[in-house]
Amino acid sequence: MQIRISIVRDLSSVTLSSDGPLRLSWQGGEHRCDGQHLVLSWKTPGRVTYRVCVEAYGNPALPEGFEPVTAGTRLGDLDMRETWLCRTYGTEAEAREARQRLLEQEIHAYVRRHLESSGTIEVAPGNQRPFEVPGPLRITPAAGVVTFHEIPYGAGFHWERREDEVYGGLFDVYADDRALLVVNETDLEHYLMVVNSSEMHPDAPLEVLKAQTVAARSTVLATRGKHHFGEPFDLCNTDHCQVYRGLQQVRESSRQAVEETRGEVLIYENTVADARYAKTCGGVLEAKEFVWGGRPLPYLVAKPDTDGTPAFEPPLNTEERARAFIDAHPEAFCNLKPNEIPYIGDPLYRWEIRYSSRELREIIRQKTGRDPGDLEAIVPLKRGASGRLYLLEVRGTAQTLRLFTELEIRRVLSPSHLPSSLFYVEREGEEWVFRGAGWGHGVGMCQVGMVKMAQKGYDYRAILAHYYPGTEVRRVSG
């Protein structure tokens, strides 16, 4: 199975190279170059429209103009399609304003870009004269791989940097409304070797790498045609979908994990399970609906991350229970000491972050474009079953800001992102103190927890059964 992954977004130019010649082709033309040095630049914009989409489950009350659409794919008798309600807007600003209005009504809404046609791309091969071509431009490497130089990695997070990334397969380059878009087309199992090496350390136990591979393969099939509905690719290369950093990451252990689980996915009833995962759950998993809305999924539920008798059982959705859980440091698979497993480092099972009032006010102003004034209170309003916040108010002397969704809360209250939304806040003099648990959204598999499970003797099927209850591992083809 071939899949398509975006590997470059929002760059006006990109430099690439290859050990062998490159064949460049586009509608009406073809060019061959030695591949030693090729620069592609955005020249004229393509046509892009924007959809605001809401999962149709629950029949949310929406303004006029929203129409049902079908998103997702089928694989034989396995049906991963679902119905959304979408409305098209001509500009990104209009779409984001519409989304914000829905969020203020506590309706999970998402902006989906739709590339209707590509603009033109300037091609500068080595010392030859540049020329322009209409997109999409296809790049076929004779040597099988291409190096993309100085590609951004981890945008918006504290680990943000630029790296050279090596990818195999074919490449399509588009000019969208503001920058270049580069899409890598490759085999699914090849892609999974890279994802496995990007998401997990190669020194992790083989059972961990196998569990990660089956979850990642399931996520591809379950979310294909949904996460980037309307765009010319299936997934992106960031943790919005799955981290896909290049062949330079791949180790023999990753290849082995893919080969030993080839074709295996998680099945729930007649569909491939949407096998989400996050770094550290903090001792308790969250239910999907409190993070992304829509219909609940019986295999993405709130539950303790332990094989013993838990000290705390969900729901932890009151302030008293959430605070008690965070302060208690209960036993859990992911309850590791910093550097207990060297390649994990600090698992952020528990964490504390402090801001001065002035510092936090400025962070909020920069992230939202709205100044709350002097901060008076940060008020939790709604927590999910795991205790993770999904609705919160920031009250200031100038205005009150309401933050909806766990990701928005994490984004607005940090220069990058808070580790998780499972936290409580206290004011100590002129400081605001955030005490929290876990790293990531907490839905599905806990990546730190499964390492500990493997060390305790669980195989990959038992790991997957723990984190995705009610699913079964099945080999599929197609």
C-alpha positions, 0 to 999 in steps of 0.5 A: 500500500502506498501512502502520502506524507507531507514533509515540508510545509510553509517554506518559500524555498527548499534545498535538496540533493541526491547521490544519483540523478533526478527526473523532474516531471510536470504537466507538459514537460520533463527535465533531468538533473544530476541531483547534487544541488537542487533549489525549489522556490515558491513563485505564484500562489495556488488556489486554496479554500478552507473548510470548517468541519465538525463531527456529525455525531450528536447533531450539534447546532450549527449555522446555515451553510454546513453540509454533510461530507464523508471522510475516511477510507475503506479497506475490504470489509473494514469501514473507517469512514465517518460523516462530518458537517463542513462549510467552505470559506474563501480565506483562512481568516474567515475559517478561523473566525468561524471555528472560534465562534464554534469553540466558544459554544464548546463545539469541537471544530477543525479547519481543513485546507483544500488545495484546489490547484497548484501555483508555479514553482521555480526550479534551480538545478545546480549551476543551470539557469532557473526555470518555472514550472506549473505544480505539481512537480514530481521528483523521481530519484534514480538512487532511491533517496533524497536529502532535504536540507535544513527542514524544520522539526518540532515547530511550536515546541521547545525542541524546535530546530532544523535538520537534514532529513533523508526520505525514500520514494517519490516526491510531489511539490506544490505551490499553495497559497503562501508556500511550498508543500512537499509530499513524499509517496512511499510504501506503508511498511517503509513509512512505519520503519521511519515512524517507529524510529522517530516515535521510539528510541531504538534501544527500547525493547522489541515488544515496545517497538512492535506495539508501537508499529501496530498502533502506528499502522492502525492510526494510518488506516483509521485516520487516512482521509480525515486528518488532512481531508481535502489536501493532497496527502494522507498524513503530515510528518509531525505529532499532529499525525505521527512523527516521520523524521527520515531514514537516518533514524532507522535502526535494525530493531525498527526494521525487525519490529515492522517485519514481525508485525507486517500487516497487523492492525488493531480491529474493533468490530468492523473497523480499524481502531484509531490507535492514538498514543501519547508520551506519558499519561501521568498514571491515568488515560483519558477518554477520546471525547474529552480531547477531540469531541465527537462520539466516544470510542469504547477502546479509548477510555479513561482508565488507570495505567497499572496492573495492580489495584489502582489508588484512584479510579476515574472519574477524576473530574472534580477539583478535589479528586484531580488535585488529590490524584496529582499530589498523590504520585500513585503507582503506575507503569509510567511512574518512573524516576528521572533517567530510570530508563536512560533513553527516556530521560525525565518522563514528566510523570509529575511536573511544576512550572512557575510564571510571574504575573507579568510573564504569564499575562504576556504569554497569554497576550501573545498566544491569543492576541487579547490582553486580559489585563492584570491576572486575577484568577485562573478558573477550571470549569470542566475536566474530562474523566481523567481530570484533564482540563478542557474548559478554563477561564482566565480572568483579568482586570481588562477581560475574561478569556475562555479556553476550550480544548485541552490543546488550546489550554496547553498552548495558550498558557505556555511559551510553547505548550504545557506538558498536559492539561492535567494540572491545577493552579495556585497563586503564590505571591506574584507567581502562578504555579502550575502543578501537573501530571503527564506529557501529551493528551493522554488518550490511548497508549502511554509510550513511557508506560509500555516500556515499563510493561515490556520490562515486566514481561508483557509482550506486544499483544498484551501491551496493546490489549491494556491500552486499547481494551476490546480490540484484537490484533489482526493481519490485513492486506490491501 
